[in-house]
């Protein structure tokens, strides 16, 4: 599976962006897909995840209520809608996929995912 993340950019605080993660080589069927981010000098951290069925979504506390993860089966794409952006959201955002159902413990961790996209930069100016 190859993952292509896009949609990053420069936005003012309070603004919105929508990130996309498109899979090729295999469909996302039965996968869990997550978004992680890494700010300069920080470790990569979990942002959000969704089971491909869309039944379950997961969010980091720092983004809950502002970010929404969703899936479009027809386009084999997972989106991350980011609203009310803050300067502390500035980071490189990565999408990742796991070809299995993930336990609640693993869905929040990098080691739960097998495939990673190249990252897209999000910069929020204050």
Number of C-alpha atoms within 10 A of each C-alpha: 17 15 22 19 24 21 16 18 14 14 18 14 17 14 14 17 18 16 21 22 27 20 22 13 8 10 17 26 13 13 19 24 31 31 28 22 22 19 17 9 6 9 9 17 17 21 24 25 27 24 24 26 14 14 7 10 18 18 20 15 10 11 17 12 12 13 20 19 23 19 20 13 14 7 11 16 21 25 23 22 16 20 17 15 23 19 15 13 20 20 21 18 26 26 31 26 27 21 18 17 15 16 9 9 8 12 23 22 14 17 9 20 21 12 15 21 20 14 22 21 19 23 21 20 16 11
